[in-house]
Each structure stands twice: as C-alpha cells, then as structure tokens.
Amino acid sequence: MRTANVTRKTAETDISVEISLDGTGSHDNRTGVGFFDHMLDQLARHALIDMKLRVTGDTHIDDHHTVEDTGIALGQALARALGDKTGIRRYGECRLPMDDAQVACALDLSGRPFLVWHVDMPTAKIGSFDTELVREFFQAFSSHAGITLHLDARHGINSHHIAEATFKACARALRMAVEPDPRQAGTIPSTKGTL
C-alpha cells in the first residue's frame, strides 16, 4: 500500500497527516480553518487520496502558519507515499470548470519542485480566509512533494469558485499522475532512472 504518516511540530503548528494514494477520496480534515478544510476535502475527494489531517495552529494570529505548514506536511506525506515512483504515470493535467471559473493544472512528479502561479483572486478574502494563502499552500505543497506544478486560472469572477477550481484541478491532475501505469510496471518513468 502506498501510504504515509507524517507529523510536524513547531512553535507555531502541530500537524499530523495520514494519506493513502490508493484510496477512495475519503477525508477527515480538521485544521481549525473552515474554508481550508473544505479545500482539502476537495483535494482528497477528487484525487481519490484518502486523507486525514489534524492541525493545531496559532490561528489567533492569523491562518498563515496553519495553511503553509499543512502544505509542507502534506507534501512530505505525498513524497513518502510515492517512494521511488516506480510504475507511476508521473504527469497529470486537468482543465476544470466551476461555474464562472476555469482553472488549468499541469504537473510533473519530477522531484524538482517549481510552482508557476497565474491565479488571480478578485477579492482579498473568502469569508475570513485570506485568498493569498491559496498560493502559499501550493508553494509549500509543491516544494515539499517535489512537484513541478503549473496552475493557470483562465477566467473567473468569484474568488470562492476560483480557489475551489484550483484545488479540484490539482486534485484531478494528481490523481492521473500517481496512478500506476500498466505499461511501465516495475520501471521508473525517467530516462535518468531516478526521480
């Protein structure tokens, strides 16, 4: 089973993550930040990755550390669950519509973290959630999972829809990339022989 458990404890956050890449998308995420939990649930559900997160963070200051550190821990868990990446498809893509918004995601489980971000939010807040934290999550997640991640919002007027389409597009691309490729069973999908 491609599973991982990661714990991360700092003076700002205390995080535990459990994931299974070969799941059904079941989720039980409790970060103390309601909108962020909703986004993580979407990520799990549409990637078909079982995910359980428990986070205690210094949200009395703001949500920044909680969101960023969750991205770090979740990225570490994904990297650990993938192991040496033998037999995976490696690449994934999705162009996802959600009402007024459309977001494209292309990713490579390359081991070379890089984020290309072209996602503008028309508002600074979604409820009490700072929209700039969506980028902070994906920066931390891609860096610690070793993902080359491109996210492009084609259009959208509602910040909630744009943010949710971003998480869902990434989820669908991730689902594709982590899937076993029956034509490459037992091999690493790289001419270098390692990822």
C-alpha positions, -999 to 999 in steps of 0.1 A, spaced: 0 0 0 12 35 -9 6 52 24 23 77 47 21 92 81 38 125 88 39 146 120 53 181 121 56 201 153 69 237 156 63 266 179 35 277 155 18 245 145 13 208 155 3 187 125 -4 150 118 -11 137 83 -22 103 71 -27 95 34 -33 66 12 -28 71 -25 -49 41 -35 -80 52 -17 -115 63 -25 -111 100 -16 -123 96 20 -114 127 41 -114 138 77 -95 171 78 -96 194 108 -72 224 106 -92 249 125 -97 269 93 -132 261 79 -126 272 43 -93 255 41 -108 222 54 -133 225 26 -105 229 0 -85 199 15 -117 178 13 -119 186 -24 -83 178 -29 -87 143 -13 -121 136 -29 -111 144 -65 -76 129 -63 -90 97 -48 -65 100 -20 -77 91 15 -66 119 38 -68 126 75 -53 158 89 -52 171 124 -38 206 128 -35 229 158 -21 263 148 -17 298 160 -48 310 143 -52 337 170 -25 354 150 -38 345 115 -42 314 93 -9 318 75 13 293 95 -15 267 96 -20 268 59 17 269 49 27 242 74 -1 219 63 12 223 27 47 213 40 34 182 59 11 171 32 38 174 6 62 154 27 35 127 31 29 126 -7 66 122 -14 69 95 12 39 76 -1 52 77 -37 85 62 -26 109 59 -56 79 64 -80 82 31 -97 54 24 -122 35 57 -119 23 78 -148 42 108 -134 24 135 -154 -11 148 -149 -33 176 -163 -68 189 -159 -88 219 -172 -116 223 -147 -147 245 -149 -166 256 -119 -195 279 -127 -178 312 -138 -142 299 -131 -119 277 -152 -85 266 -139 -59 246 -157 -34 224 -139 -4 206 -153 20 188 -130 50 165 -131 61 144 -101 96 151 -111 113 156 -78 122 191 -90 98 215 -72 87 245 -91 55 265 -89 41 285 -118 12 305 -105 -12 325 -127 -43 326 -104 -57 360 -95 -84 363 -69 -107 393 -73 -111 397 -36 -87 396 -7 -110 374 15 -133 345 11 -153 349 43 -125 354 69 -99 334 48 -71 354 31 -71 345 -6 -33 349 -8 -30 318 13 -41 296 -16 -8 303 -33 11 298 0 -4 263 3 5 253 -32 40 267 -29 47 247 3 29 216 -11 48 216 -44 82 223 -27 80 195 -2 63 169 -25 89 176 -53 62 186 -79 66 208 -109 32 225 -107 16 249 -131 -17 265 -122 -34 289 -145 -69 305 -140 -83 310 -175 -111 332 -161 -134 337 -131 -152 364 -112 -159 347 -79 -130 341 -55 -145 310 -39 -151 294 -73 -116 302 -85 -100 288 -53 -121 257 -54 -114 251 -91 -77 254 -83 -78 227 -57 -100 204 -78 -79 209 -109 -48 200 -90 -66 170 -75 -76 156 -108 -41 161 -123 -26 145 -92 -49 115 -95 -37 110 -130 0 113 -121 1 90 -91 -19 62 -109 0 30 -117 8 28 -154 4 -8 -165 28 -3 -194 56 8 -170 51 -16 -142 84 -21 -123 101 8 -140 108 44 -131 93 68 -156 125 87 -164 154 82 -188 177 91 -158 165 60 -140 155 80 -109 131 108 -99 
